[in-house]
């Protein structure tokens, strides 16, 4: 699969937000976190930073999105979403490997611990859990090679 990496555009905001909303509604604990507040914060973040997001394209079709940025001496891989029809084809692995190859800093991310597919992808690409965050999430990190 030949992947092209393009800057996301304002018309991508709704798609990125819908992926995030799906994950929050599926995995977040409403007794621990206000879902409406979390979703409002997420929409504001995506809207503010849309120019830093990447749209991944293959054969003219959008297949994924992600945000990769510096954060306190490390790089954060945030909001990695592979469209359902492109999962299991190596797209996520290719994106993670690309991001990690672009920096000599540690790369970290937040993941819902019950999102077993995502956790498996990150473990397969060298990430290890370093810290739980609340009841539903953890921070995973990969050290530079």
N, C-alpha and C positions, 0 to 999 in steps of 0.2 A: 504494500500500500504506500503510495507516494503522498506524503503530507506536506501541505503548504501552511505557513504560519503568517497570519495577517493581523493587523491591529483591529480589535473589535470596534464596532461603531455604535452610536446611540440606538440604532434600531435592533441591536442585539440585547439590550437591557432586559426586555421582557422575557426572552428565552432563558438567559442566564438566571434571572430571578425565579422563573418557574422551576428550574432544576433545584435551586436552593430551597425553595418552599417545599417541594416534594420531600427532600431529605429531612428538613426540620420537622415537617408534619409526621413523617414516618418514624424518626428515631429520637426526637427530643422528648423529654419528660415534662409535660405541662404542669406538673406539681413542683418542678424544680425551676422552670424558666417560663416566663410569659411569652407564649408563642406569638401573639400579635406584636409585642415589643421587639422580639427577635427578628421577625419578618420586616418590620418597619426599618430597623437598623440596617438589615441586609440590603433592602432596596436603596436606602440612602448611600450606603457604601458602594454598591455596584454603579449607581448613577454618577457618583462623584469620581470614581476611578475608572470609568469605562474605557478611557483612552489608554489605560495600562493593561487591559485585558487582551488576551490573544484568542482569535478565532482560528481553529484548525480546519483546513479544507482538504478534501480528497475527491478527485474527479468532479470538481465543481460543486460539491456538496459539503455543507458544514457538518463536521463529525464530532467536534469537541470545542470546549472553551477552558481557559485557565487564566490565573493571575499569578505572576511570579515577581516578587519584589524584595528589596532589602528590608530587614527588620532587626534592629539591635545587634548588629554584627553577624547576622546570619541571613540566609535567604528563605523566604516563606513561599511555599507552593500552596496557593489558596484557590478555592472554587474550581477544582478540576472536575469537569463534567464531560463525560463521553456520551453522546446520544445513544439510546438503547440499541438501535439497529447496528451500531458499530462496536459494541462491547464484545469482548472475547476474541478480537482480531489483532491484538497487539497495539492498538492505538494508545491506550493509557500507558502502557510500558514505554512506548516510543517517546511520549511526551515527558514522562518522568526522567527517562534517560537523557533526553535533550536538555532539560532544565538543569539536571545535576552536572552535565558536562560543561555548562556555561559558567560555572563558578568554582572557586576553590574554597568557598565558605561552606559550613554545615548548612544543610537544607532541612527545614522542619515544616510540619503541617499539622493541622487539627483534623481529626477524623472521628466519626461516630463509631464507638466500639462495636455496636451491633451491625454495622455495615461491613459484613464479613468479606464481601467481594473487594471493597476498597482496601481494607486492612490486608488482605492477601496480596493484592497488587503491590502495596507499599513494602510489605515484608519481602516479597520476591525481588524487589528492586533495591534492597539494602537498608530499608528503614527499620528502626527498632522503637518500640514504645519507651518513652522516657518519663512520662508523667501523666497521671489521670487528671482530667479537668471536669469537675462536677460528676454527676452520676452517669452521663451518657457519652462523653467524649474523652479523647486522650491526645497528647502531643506525641507525634512520631518524628524521629530525626535520623538523618543519614549523614555520616561524617564524610568529609572529602577523601578521595583516594590518593 
